[in-house]
C-alpha cells in the first residue's frame, strides 16, 4: 500500500506541481488508512498537485461490471474525495481501466488521477484519457491539457437594450465579475458539487 510523494517543475511553463503515486491494498481497513495518509500528504503540498494510481476501489456501481460492489468501500472512497478536497475528472475514451481477462469477465475503473482545485484553475482544459492496453490487464491513463479552438464566439446585441438606462451599470457589474480564473473556478465548484451529491446518494 505504498504512496510516493514528489514535487517538481513542469519545464515548459515553469510551474511547480506536486505528485503522489498510489497503489492501494485490496483490504478495506488498509485502504481507509491509506485515505488518511493521502489526505495528510496532499495537505502538505504548497503547490497544485495530482494523486494518481490504482485505488483498488470504484466510486459508484456504474464503474464495475461482472462483480458486485461494496457500498461501504464506495462510501469511504467518496468521503475521502470530499475530505481531501480532490477533484475526480471524467475518464475519456473508455469506461473501465482494468479487466480480469477471464471467461467470466469483470471490468472496473480502479485507476484514476485526482487533482487539486488549484490545478484545475491553472489548467482549465486538463483531462484524463484511457489508452489501449497491450499485455497488461490495466489500461494506461494519460493526463493532459487539451484545448479546442472553435473560432470566434458569436455576440448578439439588440438596439432595444439602449432604451434601458440601467444597461451600462449592468454591463459594468457583469464585466467586473468576469475576472481571470472565475469561469475555471466555477468548473471546479461544479465538479465538487457532483461529488457531494454522489456521497449523499450512497449514504
N, C-alpha and C positions, 0 to 999 in steps of 0.2 A: 504494500500500500504506500509506495513512495511518492513524495512530492518534491520537485526541484524548483527552487526559486532563482531566477536570473533577471538581470537588468542590463539593458544595452541601448545602443543608439541606432535608429534607422538612418543609415548614412545618407541616403538620397535627399532626405528632408531635414536632417539634423534634429531629430526628435527622440527623446528617451522613452522607452517602453519597458514595462515590467512583464515578465512571463513566468507562469507557474505550470509545470508539466505534471500531469496526473495519471496514475494507474490505480484505480480503486479496487478494493477487495470484493469478493462475491458475498461476504457475510455482512448483514445489515449493521450489526453492532460496531464492526470495524469501520464501515462507511460513515456512520454517524460521527465517529472520532475524526475521520478524515475531513468531513464538512467543517468541523470546528477548527481544524488545523488550517484548512484553506482560508477560512474567514480571517483568522489571525494573520495569515501570510499576506493576503491582498490589502488588509488594513495597514500593513507596514509599508506598502508602496507609496511613494510620494509622487508618482508619475502615472499616466494612463497605463492600464495593464490588461493582459489576456491570461485566462486559465483554460488550458486545453488538454485533451487526452481521452482515455477510456474511463468513463464514470461508472460503468457496470450497472446502470440502472436507467430506466426510462422516466420521462416526466409525466406522461399520460398514456392511456391504454392504446391510443392510435399509433404509438411508436413501437408496438410489438405485434407480431402475427405468428400464430402457431404455438403460443405458450401463454398461460395466464399471467397476469401482472399482480404484484404485491402492492396493494393500496397503501399500506403503511410506508413502504420504501418510497413510493412516488410522493407521498405527502411530505416525508422528511426531506426529499431532494428539492421539492418546490419551496419548502420553508427555508432551506439553505440558500436558495437563489435570492429570496427576499432579504434575509438577514445579512448576507454578504454583499448585497446591493450589486448583483451581477445581472447582465442582460444576455438572454439566450436568443441569438439571431436565428431566423428561419433557415433551414437547410435547403439549399437549392440543388436541383439536378436529380435528387432521389429522396426517398422517404426513410431508408434504413442504412446503417453503416456496418452491420455485422450479420452473418448468417452461419448456421452450424454446418452447412454444406452436406446435409444428410437427406435421406429419402423423406423422412418426416421433418420438413424444413421449418426452421424458426428464423424469423427476421426481426431485428431490433435496431433501434437507434441508440447505441451505447456511447458513441463518440461525438464530441462537440467542442466548439470553442465558446467560452463565456467571456464577456468583455465588460469593462467598466463603463459607466455612463460618459465619463470624460473622454474615453477613446472614441465612442460613437460621435461625440460632438466634434472631435478633432478630425475624424474620418467618417463623414456622414454617409458615404456610399459603400461602407465596408459590408462584406457579405461572406458567408461560408458556403462552399460548394463541394458536394461529394464527387469524387473521381472514380473511374473504373478500377476494380481490383484485379490482381493477377493471381499469384499463388496463395496469398493470404485470405483468411476469412473476413478480413476487415477492409473496408473501403477507405482510402486516404481522403482527407478533407483539406481543401485549400482555403485559406483565409486571405482575402484580398479586397482592395478597394477598386470598384469598377463604376465609372460614371458614364452616363449616356448623354450625348448631345442631341436633343430633339429639335434643335433650331430655335428661332425666336419664339418667345411666349406671346400669344395673342393678347392684345389690350383693347378693351372696349370703353368708349366714353360716350355718354349721352348728353346732348346740349341742355336737356331739361334739368340736369344737375346744377347748372349755373344759376337757375332760378331760386335755389335754396341758399340762403345767406350763411348757413352753418357748414356748407360743404368744405370750405377751406380749413376750418377748425377740425372737422372730422378727418380730413386728409392728412393734416399735420399730426394729429394724435395717432392715426394708424401708422404713419411713417416712423414715428418715434418708437413704436412697439416692435418694429422690424429690425432690431439691432442684430449685428453679426452673431450667428450661432443660435438665434432664437428659434428658428424652424427646426434645427438639428436637436435642440433641447426638447422640443415638442415630440419629436420622434422617439427620443429616449424615454420620455414620460409615457408615451403610448405603449411601448413595449413593457414598461414596468407595470402598468395597469393590467395588461393582458396576463402577466404572470400572477398578479394578486388575485384576479378573478379565477385563475386556474387552481390556486391554493384553496380558495373558498369552495370551489366546486368539489374538490377532493375531500375537503373537511366535512 
